[in-house]
Amino acid sequence: MRYLILLPLILLFGKTYSQDSKIKKEKWHWNNNKAKQDTVAGYTQVLKVDNILYISGAVATEITPEGITSVYNDLKASLSSFGATFENVVKENLYTTDIDQMKKLNNVRKKFYKNDFPAATWVQVQRLYMPAAKLEVELIAHLPQ
């Protein structure tokens, strides 16, 4: 009998206080204002949830000053799609096929952060999604609330 009395309360409060199951997502993808995502590979370049930007990896086919600059310029464009800069970056994940070469050229990367570095993880991998790619960098950035 006790459970029959509690059941309406559980149903009432369960619906009143349940969390909305859908989150609001905003997307940006390279020169794709309509779909805002790549449906072939199945990803979007930038996904904004609340005040957080999740930025998919930008890639380079060579680990040279030019290749690294290209990656970080692409990341700069991704950040600016929602009005952010490298000052908003809180986490960086870097994947490379040659971590020693990347360490030698780290000064190229560091220029983009202007001595305000995020938390970072660097990993050497056997290969990346694009077979010719040697460097891929992804970011998480926070926008002011």
Helices and strands as residue ranges (DSSP letters): H 2-17, E 25-28, E 46-49, E 52-60, H 65-80, G 86-88, E 89-96, H 99-104, H 106-113, E 119-124, E 135-142
